[in-house]
Amino acid sequence: MTFVDDFDGPDLDTSVWLPHYLPMWSSREATRASYRLEDSCLVLDIPARQGLWLPATHSPPLRLSGVQSGIRSGPVGSTDGQQAVFEGQLVTEAQPSFEGHLQSGGHLEIRCRMTLSHRSMAAFWLCGFEDQPGHCGEICVTEVFGKDVVPGESAQVGIGLKQIRDPDLAQDFAAPRLPIDVADLHDYAVDWDLEEAVFSVDGEEVRRCPRPPAYPLQLMVAVFDFPEWSTGDDDHLVPELVVERIRT
């Protein structure tokens, strides 16, 4: 199935995207993303007013804004939810099943740029819809920490597979340093099938990983801030992830 979102509309397409980050562990109100559509781009940011995500349970402290293309959970009080942070985590707000865009193979790419500091990161990844136990692995297309960026010169770009709790998936993740300026627009992509995932940046192959997840995966797009990494004079900094398009 062909999928493309170039963010040309007046607002986020909520038939595809949920502007909350894993709200089953908290609530939709407490996990609402800060975002806007501007110049045919989705801009995710973390303004000073953005509160902590899961302030009582997540360590280290974390602030974020993210959108995702699917969600589901079991009832309140169950452990049936996506991307649990810790063993035995309980659902606090049940989520109806939403399948904006799920994908189990083929091509997927994001064209984006990032404004990051030493205390922030941005990422685009796919995670299991978790409609079955163990279907929770990840395909990480790009993950960049500001502390690993040499402005205007290079960045370590996290790419590969994350096992999470999938017993059949091997951890195969690395962050090679690439000669790119992540503040500029770049194309980060993956092509995958049952046998292999091939990752590229601007059309150049970067990594290959065998046996990626073959079950339905949802898209995750987010920018993160880690207050513990503050140097005491940087609370005014606003990280951004600016997405021009996502397409198959």
Phi and psi in degrees as a GROMACS rama.xvg file:
@    title "Ramachandran Plot"
@    xaxis  label "Phi"
@    yaxis  label "Psi"
@TYPE xy
-78.0807  136.412  THR-2
-136.673  135.232  PHE-3
-151.227  137.419  VAL-4
-134.125  114.102  ASP-5
-105.734  10.6743  ASP-6
54.6439  39.9898  PHE-7
-87.0787  -12.2009  ASP-8
-75.3206  175.807  GLY-9
-74.1027  -19.5866  PRO-10
-152.695  171.651  ASP-11
-60.7993  137.599  LEU-12
-77.823  99.3404  ASP-13
-79.4317  0.242978  THR-14
-78.8616  -13.8291  SER-15
-113.281  -41.2563  VAL-16
-115.414  139.874  TRP-17
-106.991  118.28  LEU-18
-85.9505  50.7692  PRO-19
-142.623  156.179  HIS-20
-115.038  107.082  TYR-21
45.1781  57.4988  LEU-22
-69.9321  -11.8038  PRO-23
-62.1594  -24.9251  MET-24
-87.8633  -3.68791  TRP-25
-144.977  -103.356  SER-26
-164.345  161.578  SER-27
-64.6285  -38.4826  ARG-28
-61.688  -42.5183  GLU-29
-79.904  -12.7946  ALA-30
-114.662  18.0294  THR-31
-65.9628  131.258  ARG-32
-75.0094  149.289  ALA-33
-94.1889  116.464  SER-34
-154.042  163.93  TYR-35
-154.904  157.497  ARG-36
-102.297  125.404  LEU-37
-147.799  127.146  GLU-38
52.8587  44.6945  ASP-39
57.7647  37.7541  SER-40
-136.666  149.422  CYS-41
-89.4284  122.835  LEU-42
-111.412  112.75  VAL-43
-100.437  130.154  LEU-44
-140.796  174.136  ASP-45
-130.743  86.8493  ILE-46
-70.7634  167.717  PRO-47
-58.2255  -28.9769  ALA-48
-75.8823  -13.0947  ARG-49
-67.1461  123.444  GLN-50
-79.3603  177.698  GLY-51
-73.2511  147.058  LEU-52
-89.4005  127.189  TRP-53
48.5017  59.817  LEU-54
-61.1166  -26.8428  PRO-55
-84.5057  -18.9655  ALA-56
-128.006  -20.629  THR-57
-90.8731  127.33  HIS-58
-130.266  127.795  SER-59
-75.4885  167.032  PRO-60
-54.6283  141.682  PRO-61
-142.901  134.381  LEU-62
-118.057  149.254  ARG-63
-162.691  162.77  LEU-64
-135.968  127.772  SER-65
-149.646  155.546  GLY-66
-124.065  153.108  VAL-67
-142.329  152.795  GLN-68
-100.446  15.2317  SER-69
-166.859  160.527  GLY-70
-165.639  151.593  ILE-71
-164.838  159.256  ARG-72
-161.04  168.393  SER-73
-87.2408  -168.645  GLY-74
-73.6172  163.68  PRO-75
-54.7353  135.238  VAL-76
92.1941  -10.0924  GLY-77
-88.7891  169.9  SER-78
-99.9803  11.6165  THR-79
-87.639  89.5994  ASP-80
-153.174  172.123  GLY-81
-90.2024  141.581  GLN-82
51.7085  51.1465  GLN-83
-57.1692  139.739  ALA-84
-77.8702  -34.1786  VAL-85
-146.133  159.61  PHE-86
-61.2625  130.932  GLU-87
83.2943  8.78916  GLY-88
-61.3201  138.694  GLN-89
-107.679  141.84  LEU-90
-67.0837  129.005  VAL-91
-108.825  -17.2602  THR-92
-144.3  109.894  GLU-93
-63.7255  142.211  ALA-94
-117.915  129.48  GLN-95
-67.7726  150.373  PRO-96
-66.1862  130.056  SER-97
-136.996  122.618  PHE-98
-121.096  77.3245  GLU-99
-67.7818  -47.4014  GLY-100
-157.403  117.243  HIS-101
-116.955  145.998  LEU-102
-143.634  140.072  GLN-103
-123.424  15.21  SER-104
163.666  174.46  GLY-105
103.689  -146.517  GLY-106
-114.466  143.404  HIS-107
-151.765  134.956  LEU-108
-144.152  153.89  GLU-109
-126.501  137.467  ILE-110
-110.405  117.254  ARG-111
-155.237  167.598  CYS-112
-136.799  161.284  ARG-113
-133.765  138.944  MET-114
-114.348  106.09  THR-115
-127.372  154.317  LEU-116
-120.605  -175.48  SER-117
-63.7131  -13.3683  HIS-118
-112.378  13.0779  ARG-119
-134.77  168.196  SER-120
-152.041  165.138  MET-121
-140.731  152.551  ALA-122
-155.964  154.088  ALA-123
-133.863  120.883  PHE-124
-148.751  167.643  TRP-125
-115.356  138.999  LEU-126
-130.944  154.594  CYS-127
-59.7604  141.557  GLY-128
-66.6502  -20.5734  PHE-129
61.3381  39.1274  GLU-130
-78.0229  -10.4019  ASP-131
-133.042  146.432  GLN-132
-57.3895  135.516  PRO-133
90.3167  -14.3815  GLY-134
-84.2745  65.6351  HIS-135
-132.47  7.27977  CYS-136
-68.8967  168.916  GLY-137
-127.32  146.719  GLU-138
-113.102  111.221  ILE-139
-94.8349  116.74  CYS-140
-87.1003  -38.3041  VAL-141
-158.081  137.754  THR-142
-145.799  115.661  GLU-143
-127.804  123.908  VAL-144
-94.626  133.863  PHE-145
-58.9921  -31.9063  GLY-146
-66.7206  -15.9406  LYS-147
-104.752  17.0717  ASP-148
-105.98  133.056  VAL-149
-100.742  105.094  VAL-150
-53.3767  129.508  PRO-151
77.3645  -2.61166  GLY-152
-124.226  -55.2235  GLU-153
-161.328  170.249  SER-154
-157.604  147.895  ALA-155
-81.5372  123.898  GLN-156
-113.911  111.625  VAL-157
-71.5357  129.369  GLY-158
-147.147  139.527  ILE-159
137.461  -156.779  GLY-160
-109.613  139.423  LEU-161
-119.926  126.205  LYS-162
-67.5315  -37.8992  GLN-163
52.7439  -106.981  ILE-164
-124.559  22.1731  ARG-165
-84.6936  111.342  ASP-166
-68.0235  -17.4335  PRO-167
-99.4259  2.14625  ASP-168
-111.398  130.268  LEU-169
-88.3547  136.397  ALA-170
-65.3655  125.53  GLN-171
-150.333  75.2883  ASP-172
-128.829  139.025  PHE-173
-149.112  162.123  ALA-174
-129.581  75.1251  ALA-175
-65.6025  147.915  PRO-176
-83.8787  124.976  ARG-177
-115.826  145.256  LEU-178
-81.4474  62.3483  PRO-179
-129.569  153.917  ILE-180
-99.6431  107.906  ASP-181
-69.9396  -10.3914  VAL-182
-73.903  -13.2146  ALA-183
-97.8493  161.717  ASP-184
-69.567  133.657  LEU-185
-139.939  157.689  HIS-186
-102.218  117.781  ASP-187
-110.549  128.31  TYR-188
-142.996  159.248  ALA-189
-138.575  141.856  VAL-190
-122.014  125.896  ASP-191
-146.001  153.785  TRP-192
-143.685  -162.725  ASP-193
-64.014  -27.3363  LEU-194
-92.7161  -35.9595  GLU-195
-159.774  149.399  GLU-196
-114.274  128.498  ALA-197
-114.841  122.698  VAL-198
-106.89  141.436  PHE-199
-141.311  157.255  SER-200
-129.971  123.412  VAL-201
53.333  37.8045  ASP-202
82.8394  -2.89851  GLY-203
-101.761  125.197  GLU-204
-61.4086  136.353  GLU-205
-116.739  -43.6562  VAL-206
-148.254  155.988  ARG-207
-127.528  137.006  ARG-208
-131.88  126.952  CYS-209
-77.0088  152.981  PRO-210
53.2581  62.2287  ARG-211
-74.6716  169.973  PRO-212
-58.5256  140.531  PRO-213
-111.493  -0.866846  ALA-214
-90.1286  170.705  TYR-215
-61.4139  132.717  PRO-216
-122.143  144.17  LEU-217
-104.59  155.694  GLN-218
-86.8295  139.297  LEU-219
-129.107  127.773  MET-220
-132.444  123.118  VAL-221
-158.356  155.994  ALA-222
-122.332  142.778  VAL-223
-129.037  149.811  PHE-224
-131.964  136.291  ASP-225
-115.227  95.4972  PHE-226
-57.9141  -28.5494  PRO-227
-64.2627  -19.8867  GLU-228
-87.9893  6.04271  TRP-229
-63.8975  145.407  SER-230
-98.7178  6.77645  THR-231
94.541  -11.1721  GLY-232
-132.578  27.1562  ASP-233
-130.436  14.5579  ASP-234
-67.4076  -15.7537  ASP-235
-81.3475  -12.6356  HIS-236
-69.2325  137.592  LEU-237
-121.212  101.134  VAL-238
-69.1679  149.088  PRO-239
-137.571  145.441  GLU-240
-121.931  115.749  LEU-241
-108.833  116.669  VAL-242
-108.404  118.074  VAL-243
-82.6747  -37.2602  GLU-244
-165.308  158.343  ARG-245
-134.314  132.43  ILE-246
-154.191  159.492  ARG-247
